[in-house]
């Protein structure tokens, strides 16, 4: 009988303890992070909010061919490839860095991407990631620009990547951007006059937008676009628009796309995209990556 009384006394405590444990489990679920808004490190041109895992080392080969409008004369642009080689490393779960070299203007660039806040189930509604890069144009020769300084080769980019995964199929991203090109009109001749007269301000602003829609377990379609907000009216450049597909194979992503931008570093495609979709000035491109 004493044992029966003891069990009756302990039963409510056990029930309350289970209720507390279930409440804790529910809290963990409610605050759980939303993963994999994007499978690729880039949407197409724009960086996605995906970061490399800590310790992962990527070697990425990206190709952009010439415009397809010339047809068989240059085999739809395949005879003229612009290549970017990139080395990328996950320093911490929240920090990814990379260095790369592009054929476009013989450009070297270095960048850091860092997570500020992650999307949560029934919690914080978006993922916030910062991105900063610096690029060096090595195509310009001192004999052509005798007044050139090293700083004239540089350009900088600062972006805030804001993404939301709405469901298992749809993810969208918004990218407010500031970038600065020293090469726009800072190279002076012996008389102190710009060698490259250009009405474009060095400091420029853009708003990028992109998305991913998952079609099947392995395939998704990706689109991104960047609107330049203070482009000079006399400028020959256009806003980059890109459409592509991602193929997931064994944990890796193979990306294929069409775009009007041959440049693959940020200031290149944001400020110097010259292709016009309506005139067939479209490039085919793809990205290959290997994780070590």
C-alpha positions as CSV (number, residue, x, y, z in Angstrom):
1,X,0.0,0.0,0.0
2,X,2.9,2.4,0.8
3,X,4.3,1.7,-2.6
4,X,0.9,2.5,-4.2
5,X,0.8,5.9,-2.4
6,X,4.4,6.7,-3.5
7,X,3.5,5.9,-7.1
8,X,0.4,8.2,-6.9
9,X,2.5,11.0,-5.5
10,X,5.2,10.7,-8.2
11,X,2.8,10.3,-11.1
12,X,1.9,14.0,-11.3
13,X,5.5,15.0,-11.2
14,X,6.3,12.6,-14.0
15,X,3.5,14.1,-16.1
16,X,4.7,17.6,-15.4
17,X,8.3,16.6,-16.3
18,X,7.1,15.1,-19.6
19,X,5.1,18.2,-20.4
20,X,8.2,20.4,-19.7
21,X,10.3,18.1,-21.9
22,X,7.7,18.3,-24.8
23,X,7.6,22.0,-24.4
24,X,11.4,22.2,-24.8
25,X,11.3,20.0,-27.9
26,X,8.6,22.3,-29.4
27,X,10.7,25.3,-28.6
28,X,13.7,23.8,-30.3
29,X,11.6,23.0,-33.4
30,X,10.1,26.4,-33.5
31,X,13.6,28.0,-33.4
32,X,15.2,25.6,-35.8
33,X,17.2,27.1,-38.6
34,X,15.9,26.9,-42.2
35,X,18.5,25.3,-44.3
36,X,19.4,25.2,-48.0
37,X,17.5,28.2,-49.4
38,X,19.9,27.8,-52.3
39,X,22.0,24.8,-53.3
40,X,24.7,26.7,-55.2
41,X,27.1,29.3,-53.8
42,X,25.8,31.6,-56.6
43,X,22.3,32.0,-58.0
44,X,23.7,32.7,-61.5
45,X,25.7,36.0,-61.3
46,X,24.6,37.1,-57.8
47,X,26.0,35.5,-54.7
48,X,23.5,33.3,-52.9
49,X,23.1,33.1,-49.1
50,X,24.7,29.6,-49.1
51,X,28.1,29.4,-47.4
52,X,30.7,26.6,-47.5
53,X,30.9,24.3,-44.6
54,X,33.7,24.8,-42.2
55,X,36.9,23.2,-43.6
56,X,35.5,22.7,-47.1
57,X,37.9,23.8,-49.9
58,X,36.4,24.4,-53.3
59,X,38.1,24.7,-56.7
60,X,35.7,26.3,-59.1
61,X,36.1,26.6,-62.9
62,X,33.5,29.0,-64.5
63,X,33.2,29.6,-68.3
64,X,31.4,32.3,-70.2
65,X,31.5,32.1,-73.9
66,X,31.0,34.9,-76.4
67,X,27.6,36.2,-77.7
68,X,25.6,33.6,-79.6
69,X,24.4,36.0,-82.2
70,X,27.2,35.3,-84.7
71,X,26.0,31.7,-85.2
72,X,28.4,29.3,-86.9
73,X,31.1,32.0,-87.5
74,X,32.4,31.4,-84.0
75,X,30.3,28.4,-83.3
76,X,27.7,30.4,-81.3
77,X,30.4,32.0,-79.2
78,X,32.1,28.8,-78.1
79,X,35.3,29.8,-79.8
80,X,35.9,32.7,-77.4
81,X,35.7,31.7,-73.8
82,X,36.2,33.9,-70.8
83,X,37.3,31.7,-67.8
84,X,37.4,32.3,-64.1
85,X,39.4,30.1,-61.7
86,X,38.4,30.4,-58.1
87,X,39.6,28.9,-54.8
88,X,37.1,29.1,-52.0
89,X,37.3,28.0,-48.3
90,X,34.9,27.7,-45.4
91,X,36.8,29.3,-42.6
92,X,34.0,29.0,-40.1
93,X,30.3,27.8,-40.5
94,X,29.4,31.5,-40.8
95,X,32.4,32.7,-42.9
96,X,33.5,31.9,-46.4
97,X,36.4,33.5,-48.3
98,X,37.7,33.2,-51.9
99,X,40.3,34.4,-54.3
100,X,39.9,34.2,-58.1
101,X,41.3,35.2,-61.4
102,X,39.1,36.1,-64.5
103,X,40.0,36.5,-68.1
104,X,37.7,39.5,-68.3
105,X,40.1,42.5,-67.9
106,X,42.6,40.0,-66.4
107,X,41.0,40.6,-63.0
108,X,42.0,39.2,-59.7
109,X,39.5,39.5,-56.8
110,X,39.3,38.5,-53.2
111,X,36.1,38.3,-51.2
112,X,34.5,37.4,-47.9
113,X,30.9,36.2,-47.3
114,X,29.6,36.0,-43.8
115,X,26.2,35.1,-42.2
116,X,24.7,37.7,-40.0
117,X,21.4,36.0,-39.2
118,X,19.7,32.8,-40.3
119,X,16.1,32.2,-41.2
120,X,14.2,30.3,-38.5
121,X,11.0,28.2,-38.6
122,X,8.3,30.3,-36.9
123,X,11.0,32.8,-36.0
124,X,13.3,35.2,-37.9
125,X,11.8,35.4,-41.4
126,X,14.9,35.8,-43.6
127,X,18.6,34.9,-43.9
128,X,21.0,37.9,-43.8
129,X,24.5,37.5,-45.3
130,X,27.1,40.2,-45.9
131,X,29.4,40.1,-48.9
132,X,32.5,42.3,-49.6
133,X,35.0,42.0,-52.4
134,X,38.0,43.9,-53.9
135,X,39.0,43.4,-57.5
136,X,42.3,44.3,-59.3
137,X,42.3,45.1,-63.1
138,X,45.7,44.0,-64.4
139,X,44.8,44.4,-68.1
140,X,45.7,48.1,-68.1
141,X,49.3,48.7,-68.9
142,X,51.5,51.4,-67.6
143,X,52.8,52.3,-71.0
144,X,49.2,53.1,-72.1
145,X,48.4,55.0,-68.9
146,X,51.6,56.6,-67.7
147,X,49.8,58.5,-65.0
148,X,48.2,55.4,-63.6
149,X,48.6,54.5,-59.9
150,X,47.9,51.1,-58.4
151,X,44.8,52.4,-56.7
152,X,43.4,53.1,-60.2
153,X,43.2,49.4,-60.8
154,X,40.9,48.7,-57.9
155,X,37.2,48.3,-57.5
156,X,35.1,47.5,-54.4
157,X,31.8,45.9,-53.7
158,X,29.6,45.8,-50.5
159,X,26.3,43.8,-50.6
160,X,23.6,42.6,-48.2
161,X,22.1,39.3,-49.3
162,X,18.5,38.9,-48.0
163,X,16.9,35.5,-48.8
164,X,13.8,33.7,-47.8
165,X,13.0,30.0,-48.4
166,X,9.2,30.0,-48.8
167,X,8.8,26.2,-49.2
168,X,10.7,23.2,-50.5
169,X,10.4,24.6,-54.0
170,X,10.8,28.4,-53.9
171,X,13.5,30.6,-52.6
172,X,13.9,34.3,-53.3
173,X,16.7,36.8,-52.7
174,X,17.1,40.6,-52.6
175,X,20.6,42.2,-52.9
176,X,21.1,45.9,-52.1
177,X,24.5,46.8,-53.5
178,X,27.1,49.6,-53.3
179,X,30.2,49.4,-55.6
180,X,33.0,51.8,-56.4
181,X,35.2,51.7,-59.5
182,X,38.4,53.7,-59.4
183,X,39.0,53.1,-63.1
184,X,35.9,55.0,-64.2
185,X,37.6,58.5,-64.4
186,X,40.5,58.7,-62.0
187,X,43.4,58.1,-64.3
188,X,44.9,61.5,-65.2
189,X,47.3,62.5,-67.9
190,X,50.3,64.8,-67.5
191,X,48.0,67.8,-67.6
192,X,45.8,66.5,-64.8
193,X,42.9,65.6,-67.2
194,X,41.1,62.3,-67.2
195,X,42.5,59.9,-69.8
196,X,39.2,58.0,-69.9
197,X,36.5,60.7,-70.0
198,X,33.4,59.1,-68.5
199,X,30.3,60.8,-67.0
200,X,29.7,57.8,-64.7
201,X,30.2,58.4,-61.0
202,X,32.8,56.2,-59.4
203,X,30.4,55.3,-56.6
204,X,27.5,53.3,-57.9
205,X,24.4,51.6,-56.5
206,X,22.3,48.6,-57.7
207,X,19.6,46.4,-56.4
208,X,19.8,42.7,-57.3
209,X,17.0,40.2,-57.2
210,X,17.0,36.5,-57.9
211,X,15.3,33.2,-57.1
212,X,15.4,29.5,-57.4
213,X,12.5,27.1,-58.1
214,X,13.1,23.4,-57.6
215,X,11.5,21.4,-60.4
216,X,12.5,17.9,-59.4
217,X,14.8,16.2,-56.8
218,X,17.9,17.1,-58.8
219,X,16.9,20.0,-61.1
220,X,16.1,23.6,-60.3
221,X,15.7,26.8,-62.5
222,X,17.5,30.0,-61.3
223,X,17.0,33.6,-62.4
224,X,18.8,36.8,-61.3
225,X,18.8,40.4,-62.4
226,X,20.5,43.6,-61.2
227,X,19.1,47.1,-61.8
228,X,21.8,49.8,-61.8
229,X,20.3,52.8,-59.9
230,X,22.6,55.7,-61.0
231,X,24.0,54.8,-64.4
232,X,24.9,57.7,-66.6
233,X,22.5,58.4,-69.4
234,X,25.3,58.2,-71.9
235,X,26.5,54.8,-70.7
236,X,26.7,51.9,-73.2
237,X,26.2,49.3,-70.4
238,X,23.1,47.4,-69.5
239,X,21.6,45.6,-66.5
240,X,22.6,41.9,-66.3
241,X,19.9,39.3,-66.7
242,X,20.6,35.6,-66.3
243,X,18.6,32.4,-66.5
244,X,20.0,29.0,-65.7
245,X,19.5,25.6,-64.3
246,X,21.2,23.7,-61.4
247,X,21.8,20.0,-61.5
248,X,22.6,18.3,-58.1
249,X,24.8,15.3,-58.5
250,X,26.1,13.4,-55.5
251,X,26.1,16.5,-53.2
252,X,27.6,18.7,-55.8
253,X,25.9,21.3,-58.1
254,X,26.6,21.7,-61.8
255,X,25.3,25.1,-63.1
256,X,24.4,26.0,-66.7
257,X,23.0,29.4,-67.7
258,X,22.4,32.0,-70.3
259,X,23.3,35.7,-69.6
260,X,24.1,39.0,-71.3
261,X,27.2,39.5,-69.1
262,X,30.6,38.0,-70.0
263,X,32.1,39.2,-66.7
264,X,31.9,37.0,-63.6
265,X,33.3,39.3,-60.8
266,X,30.9,41.7,-59.2
267,X,32.0,45.1,-60.5
268,X,32.3,43.5,-64.0
269,X,28.7,42.3,-64.4
270,X,27.2,45.1,-62.3
271,X,28.9,48.0,-64.0
272,X,30.1,46.7,-67.4
273,X,27.5,44.3,-68.9
274,X,27.2,45.2,-72.6
275,X,25.0,42.5,-74.0
276,X,21.4,43.2,-75.1
277,X,19.0,40.2,-74.9
278,X,16.8,41.7,-77.6
279,X,19.7,41.7,-80.1
280,X,20.8,38.1,-79.4
281,X,23.8,39.3,-77.3
282,X,23.5,36.3,-75.0
283,X,26.3,34.1,-73.6
284,X,26.2,30.5,-72.6
285,X,28.1,29.6,-69.5
286,X,28.6,26.9,-66.9
287,X,30.3,26.4,-63.5
288,X,32.2,23.3,-62.5
289,X,33.3,22.8,-58.9
290,X,35.3,20.3,-56.9
291,X,35.2,20.1,-53.1
292,X,38.2,18.8,-51.2
